[in-house]
């Protein structure tokens, strides 16, 4: 996976400076699980790490942010994973679950940024431009009408806005175990609910209860117009290829590597791109992370070296292979590098 991009003096310097022979341990491979969004980046780094260091190639599995963090928080020891990839920050309840299982020192590593894009089959309906309010109206389970919440009556995109294609509403969105789902709900569905005036109307219906109103806004219809995808983006792509009228929610990097099959729409008038995400102009973007179990550093060979290699300038910087794949480089990368070098945990940094 693009490992040729690692050739060069900059990476050679990193390898010479940090490579070491793995000591004999009962488990020699770093084990990683979690976000399908982070998966391709972690796979690129793991492959290059195994090829260039005297450590085995780390084992990287997907399954979603929530599933990865759940495995991460099962405890400490060689029968548990070392790293959880996540497309959202770890939650307080997950930190509590980790602590209860003995995982009390966690290093949070922000690797960069990614955008969520809205794409359809390249030869499908002309989905070219969206606003969050249109997605809210299309996918909300209930919408306010005449002082009450009613089941979503819309079946066609053009019913919501005549400028949209005359095509049935069919959206393939990340399932609830994916970190992408949380970002989608908050930055698209909830934002659209607020933009359309529905949030205020629902709050009034609920007697001013804003929390209940937000929850109602983000409840997605279950009548077949919205389909949860529990697998990775390849499953979403397969669904669109089988359903030409469908729309999918993807990470920017996945879309950019499948432009022969997909076309992307703007959101709030902004084209999703590395530049528009790095400037903050594109409204649906998020940071990406992985979490390291500090107790495993020095026990599992290559764990710290893998983490340091991942965020090295030549790997995660603007000219590195992760940026070439679609990751938006983090301007604070040097701070992250220092954090790993010092093994600084979340508790210490708060």
MARKE-248816 format. One record per residue (C-alpha): x, y, z; residue in three letters. Coordinates in steps of 0.001 Angstrom, whole numbers, padded with zeros to 6 digits, always signed. Layout:
XYZala;...
END
This chain:
+000000+000000+000000unk;+002117+002836-001315unk;+005134+001743+000702unk;+007382+003033-002048unk;+006547+006500-000797unk;+008653+005839+002270unk;+011901+005685+000321unk;+014049+008756+000816unk;+016536+010411+003062unk;+013991+011731+005570unk;+012555+008318+006351unk;+015983+006699+006305unk;+017042+009110+009019unk;+014041+008159+011118unk;+014710+004470+010635unk;+018380+004776+011571unk;+017568+006837+014612unk;+014770+004734+016024unk;+014972+001132+014783unk;+016010-001477+017314unk;+015965-005243+017606unk;+012810-006636+019190unk;+013434-008331+022488unk;+012084-011805+023079unk;+008502-011601+024351unk;+005573-013997+024488unk;+003729-011725+022054unk;+005951-010036+019508unk;+003384-008216+017341unk;+001648-004967+018133unk;-002119-005518+017953unk;-004461-002744+016804unk;-008235-002541+016264unk;-010900+000106+015696unk;-011961+002781+013236unk;-012498+001857+009595unk;-011606+005458+008726unk;-008199+005206+010390unk;-007679+001648+009081unk;-006030+002516+005726unk;-003618+004970+007364unk;-002705+002477+010091unk;-002278-000272+007484unk;+000101+001869+005407unk;+002200+002656+008471unk;+002110-000925+009798unk;+003301-002363+006493unk;+006162+000117+006196unk;+007058-000387+009856unk;+007304-004153+009388unk;+009413-003775+006251unk;+011870-001269+007682unk;+012193-002057+011367unk;+013430-005110+013244unk;+009931-005688+014583unk;+007104-007812+013140unk;+004418-006036+011136unk;+001643-004902+013509unk;-001737-006612+013159unk;-004384-004035+012244unk;-008088-004871+012381unk;-011175-002762+011720unk;-014602-003024+013368unk;-015399+000606+014184unk;-014234+003138+016766unk;-016584+002003+019516unk;-015758-001669+019017unk;-012019-000947+019019unk;-012184+001131+022189unk;-014284-001553+023863unk;-011569-004125+023135unk;-008903-001654+024246unk;-010653-001223+027585unk;-010919-004951+028336unk;-007757-004840+030439unk;-003979-004957+030465unk;-001901-007898+029302unk;-000736-009727+026214unk;-004236-011096+025572unk;-005545-007543+025048unk;-004911-005101+022201unk;-002283-002377+022465unk;-003832+000387+020341unk;-007364+001490+019491unk;-007904+003539+016322unk;-010742+006048+016526unk;-012394+008663+014339unk;-013670+010463+017444unk;-012273+011329+020879unk;-012580+008650+023548unk;-015672+009199+025711unk;-015735+009705+029466unk;-017699+006472+029941unk;-015050+004607+027940unk;-012274+006092+030066unk;-014218+004923+033136unk;-014631+001426+031663unk;-010900+001309+030932unk;-010045+002354+034484unk;-012371-000252+035944unk;-010531-002924+033938unk;-007102-001651+034994unk;-006303+000474+031942unk;-005466+003629+033841unk;-002791+005248+031669unk;-003806+006096+028104unk;-001810+008072+025557unk;-004048+009976+023118unk;-002448+010466+019704unk;-004073+012808+017174unk;-002791+011834+013733unk;-004476+014485+011574unk;-007851+015385+010126unk;-010355+013897+007718unk;-013577+015088+006122unk;-016892+013284+005714unk;-018152+013473+002144unk;-021460+012736+000460unk;-021012+010784-002733unk;-023095+008907-005267unk;-022521+006647-008232unk;-020598+008457-010944unk;-023365+007892-013506unk;-026256+008206-011035unk;-028618+011124-010301unk;-027115+014628-010329unk;-026492+015047-006612unk;-024220+018077-006739unk;-024897+020310-003734unk;-026356+019781-000278unk;-027179+021730+002844unk;-027414+020061+006279unk;-031113+020966+006473unk;-031831+018834+003399unk;-030214+015789+004968unk;-032121+016362+008208unk;-035415+016554+006344unk;-034559+013458+004338unk;-033422+011216+007182unk;-035106+012352+010397unk;-037463+009761+011864unk;-039970+012482+012757unk;-040320+016123+011825unk;-042391+018901+013411unk;-045630+019850+011670unk;-048461+021969+013091unk;-047185+021764+016659unk;-046618+018005+016700unk;-043998+015463+015653unk;-045081+013325+012713unk;-043437+010450+010851unk;-041174+011713+008077unk;-043413+012000+005001unk;-040671+012556+002402unk;-039856+009775-000039unk;-038126+011750-002791unk;-035283+014282-002677unk;-037128+016719-004957unk;-039993+016866-002429unk;-037553+018446+000001unk;-036064+020877-002508unk;-036964+021159-006218unk;-033279+021791-006965unk;-032466+018247-005875unk;-032811+015276-008251unk;-036145+013552-008732unk;-034848+010400-007065unk;-036011+008289-004123unk;-034391+008968-000775unk;-031889+006176-000153unk;-028874+006893+002037unk;-026221+004494+003264unk;-024817+005921+006483unk;-022274+004656+009045unk;-023707+002335+011681unk;-023834+003379+015309unk;-020573+001615+016253unk;-018592+003856+013916unk;-017121+007143+015114unk;-018147+008641+011779unk;-021805+008217+012781unk;-021440+010563+015734unk;-019850+013246+013564unk;-022529+012761+010904unk;-025327+013103+013457unk;-023913+016207+015120unk;-022464+018129+012175unk;-025059+017255+009559unk;-028346+016003+011034unk;-028384+018120+014208unk;-026992+021138+012357unk;-029653+020698+009696unk;-032342+020424+012348unk;-031202+023735+013818unk;-030761+025443+010435unk;-034270+024469+009328unk;-035888+025797+012510unk;-036990+022306+013492unk;-034864+022223+016658unk;-036662+025215+018144unk;-040044+023790+017108unk;-039273+020387+018659unk;-038028+022019+021858unk;-041328+023876+022107unk;-043244+020639+021574unk;-041162+019050+024363unk;-041863+021854+026799unk;-038518+023556+026319unk;-036403+020441+026913unk;-033435+021118+024604unk;-031696+017797+025297unk;-034824+015877+024333unk;-035173+018061+021247unk;-031603+017324+020138unk;-032145+013598+020657unk;-035326+013746+018572unk;-033488+015633+015838unk;-030801+012955+015559unk;-033157+009968+015565unk;-032871+008513+012072unk;-035792+006986+010205unk;-036008+003176+010066unk;-038325+002701+007091unk;-035643+001756+004574unk;-034811+005257+003320unk;-031766+005294+005612unk;-029603+002185+005879unk;-026940+001677+008553unk;-023671+000228+007259unk;-021790-001656+009967unk;-018877-002615+007703unk;-016282-000309+006221unk;-016560+002065+003262unk;-016133-000765+000760unk;-019522-002079+001861unk;-021073+001359+001366unk;-019566+001506-002124unk;-020929-001945-002934unk;-024423-000856-001855unk;-024268+002195-004125unk;-023059+000131-007048unk;-026108-002108-006535unk;-028476+000834-005946unk;-027685+003599-008487unk;-030016+006099-006760unk;-028221+005701-003444unk;-026059+008212-001604unk;-023226+007232+000696unk;-021324+008827+003549unk;-017570+008306+003114unk;-014252+009562+004426unk;-012500+011958+002044unk;-009552+009617+001520unk;-011778+006723+000477unk;-013636+008914-001997unk;-010405+010300-003461unk;-009225+006761-004095unk;-012494+005836-005839unk;-013217+008833-008068unk;-013674+006467-011016unk;-016764+005064-009284unk;-018078+007998-007250unk;-018887+011684-007598unk;-019005+014010-004615unk;-021412+016807-003682unk;-020594+020084-001983unk;-021814+020762+001544unk;-022922+024307+002351unk;-021339+025412-000918unk;-017874+024047-000108unk;-016103+021360-002115unk;-014519+018767+000205unk;-010761+018701-000273unk;-007573+018504+001733unk;-007255+022283+001478unk;-010829+023106+002516unk;-010542+020760+005492unk;-007154+022110+006595unk;-008492+025681+006569unk;-011672+024701+008416unk;-013826+025934+005527unk;-015424+022543+004870unk;-018045+022118+007613unk;-017990+018338+008063unk;-014489+017448+009217unk;-013046+015802+012313unk;-009734+014860+013955unk;-008549+011239+013832unk;-006867+009452+016739unk;-005300+006347+018079unk;-004989+005446+021751unk;-001976+003639+023218unk;-001963+001506+026353unk;+001050+002882+028269unk;+001317-000249+030403unk;+002227-002185+027235unk;+005142+000096+026299unk;+008381-001754+027021unk;+006454-005040+027203unk;+005147-005400+023647unk;+008122-005003+021284unk;+007906-002062+018920unk;+004822-000424+020420unk;+006373+002960+021194unk;+008479+002833+018033unk;+005357+002256+015926unk;+003571+005212+017549unk;+006586+007485+017017unk;+006992+006362+013430unk;+003298+006982+012700unk;+003521+010686+013607unk;+007003+011358+012222unk;+007193+014342+009867unk;+008161+012134+006936unk;+005111+009918+007509unk;+002246+012080+008819unk;+003548+015466+007677unk;+002239+017450+004687unk;+004641+015735+002251unk;+004270+012235+003698unk;+002464+009196+002308unk;-000517+009601+004642unk;-001166+013061+003199unk;-000833+011551-000280unk;-003555+009073+000677unk;-005867+011838+001948unk;-004993+012621+005563unk;-004930+016329+006377unk;-001750+016936+008337unk;-002056+018237+011898unk;-000373+021656+012386unk;+000398+020580+015968unk;+002236+017418+014900unk;+005391+018409+016819unk;+003387+018516+020048unk;+002067+015026+019376unk;+005584+013767+018702unk;+006763+015160+022052unk;+003754+013653+023817unk;+004651+010156+022596unk;+008357+010601+023277unk;+007544+011563+026870unk;+004826+008880+027168unk;+002449+011564+028384unk;-000946+010159+029316unk;-004319+011841+029108unk;-004453+012254+032877unk;-001115+014065+032855unk;-002113+016387+030020unk;-005470+017468+031450unk;
END
